[in-house]
Amino acid sequence: MRKTLKFLAIAAALLAGAAQHKAEAAFVGAPSALRGAIQYIKFDQPTLAPMAFTLFCLKYEGECKPRPQQIVFRGGRLKLTAERMAQLQEVNRRVNSAIRPEPNLEGLRGEKWLLHPTSGDCNDYAVTKRHDLIAKGFPARSVLLSEVVTSWGEHHLVVVVRTFAGDLVLDNLTGHILPWSKKSYRWVRIQMPKNPTYWASLADRDV
């Protein structure tokens, strides 16, 4: 009888462990920096979109149209599953490898913001990643372009993916996907979830 009870206790413990493992499966493959670092970007005041973004919308109208069928629910965030994390990593890695870095030496006049170019700068990486994630089924309301300033003073464009596990950053300067609070950038402005043509400043710019 005691052996039977001991066996049942061990079986119950194994089942409990399996359930815990399943509950944590959504974070398999996620950077260790994500754990315990749930922080969300706070939108501040409406602001002008970058001029190059306006020209981008004229060229790629479909990238900038509001999607009324996508209701902004609970702040427009999505659940970060293991599958979605794998897709984020795949898109970030693939686009970083597919586009050859080519610095823009002409300043604002030289910004073109192209989808899937053979070479380009941070803007091309960012808009391509956003396009590919939406094509994979990510809601447009959760995949936003954001302008930042690097520690060396350069304006830079990244993609922010808004999840319940925190706001994550896809960046052509690194292969790691990190929470926005882990990036040493000054945050300037970001697309609004309800309408991608509207931008806002960020309440907490320095992190």
N, C-alpha and C positions, 0 to 999 in steps of 0.2 A: 504493500500500500504506500509506504513511504517512498519507494522508488518511483511509483506512478505519480505521486504528488510532485516529487522532485523533477520528473520529466516534464510534467505539465507546466511547472514554474519556469523551467528553462525555455520551453516552447513559447510561453507567453512573453518572456523577455525578448526572444528572437523576433517575434511578431511586432513587438513594440519598437524594437530597433529598426525593423524594416519600414514601419510606418514613418518613423522619424526621418529615415533616409529618403523616403519618397517625398516627404514634406520639404526637404532641403534640395530636392533635385532641380528645382527651378534655378538654383544658383550655381549648378555645376558649370565649370568653365568660366565663371565670372571672376574678374580680378579680385584678389583678396582685399583690396582697398575699398571695395563696395560694402563689405560687411561692416555693419555698425556705423555707416556714414550716410544715412538717409537725410539728405538736405535738398530743399526745393528752391528753385529760382523764384524770386518775387518780382512781379512786373510792377513798374512804377508809372511814369507818365507817358502818354502817346508821344511819339517822336517821328521825324521824317525818316523814310526808308533811304538806304544808300542810293545815290544816283545810278550807280551801275546796276543795282537791283531793278530799278524802274526800266532800264534799257533791256535787261534780261527778260522781264515780263513781256515786253513788246515782241521779243524774238521767240519766246517760249510761253505763249499765252496759257497753255494748259497747266503749267507749273504754278501759276499764280491765281487761278480761279478758286474762289471759295467753294467748299463742298457742302451744300446745305443738307445733304443726306447724312452727313456725319455730325451727329449731335454731340456737343461738348459735354461730356458726362464726368462729374467729379473732377473738374479741373482739366479734363482732356488728357489724363494720364492713362497709360496702359500697364497691364500686368506683365512683369518681366519673367517669362518662362525660360526654361532651358533652351527651347527651340528658338525663341526670339533672341536670346543672348548669343546663340551660335550664329544667327543671321546677322546680327550687328557686327560680330567679329569677322565674319566672312566678307561682308560688304566693305568694312573699313580696311581690311587687309588687301582685298582685290583692287579696290580703287586706288589705294596708295601705291600699289605695284604697277597698275595699268597706265597711270599718267606720269610722264617724265617731268620732273620739276623744271620749271622755266620761270625765272624771276621776271616780274613786270618792272621794266626800267623806265617806263613812261608815266608812272603815277596814275592818277585818276583817268587820264586820257587813254591809257592802255588797258584798262579793265574791261574784259569782254564777257566773263562769266559764261563759259561754254559747257555743254553736257558731253561727257565722254570724249574730250579731246585727246590727242596723242601726247601732248605736252601742255603744261599750264601752271598756274599758281594756286594758292590756297582756295580762291573763290571757285575755281573749276572743280577741285576735289570736293568741296562742300556741296555745291549744287548737284553734282553727280551722285554723291552718296544719298542725299535726300531723295532724289528721283528714284534711285534703285530701291531704297527702303520702302517707299510708297508703292512701287511696283510689286514688291513682295507682300503687300497687304498691311503694312504699318499705316495707321491713320495719319493723315496729313496734319491733324491738330496736335499730334504728339511728336512730330519731327520738324524741328524749327532751325532756321539759320540764325546765327548770332555773330555779331561783330565784337571783337575783343582787341585789346592792345597788349602785345607781348611785353616781357620784362625788358627787352631791348628797344622798346618804343615803336614797334611796327604794327600797323593795323592788320588784322588777321581774321579770316572767316572760318567758323567751325559749325558743326551740326550738333544740336542738343536734342536728345531723345528723352522725353518726359515720361517717367515710369513711377509706379508706386514705391519702387525700391530706391528712388532718387533720380535726379536729373543727370544723365550721362553725356559725355562729350566724345564725339568722333572727330579726330584731328589728323591732318596729314603730316604733322610733325612727329607723330608717335604711333606705334602700332597698338598701344594700350588704350583701352576704353576706361575712362576714369570719371568719378563724380565731378560735377562742375566745381565743387568746393576745393578739390585737390589740384586744380589748375591755377598756376601762378599768373593769371591774366587780370587785366582791368576790364571789366565787362561794360560794354558801351550800349548796345541795343540788341533787341531780339524780335523775331516775328511774333505776332499774336496768334494764339491757337484758333480763334474763331474765324480769322480772315488773314491769309498769308501776305496780303498786300499791306497790312497795317503792322507797324513796328512800335516797340515801347522801350523806354530806358529800363534799367534794372535798379531795384531798390537798394541792393547790396552789391556795389560794383567791385570792391576790392576784397579778395578772398585769399 
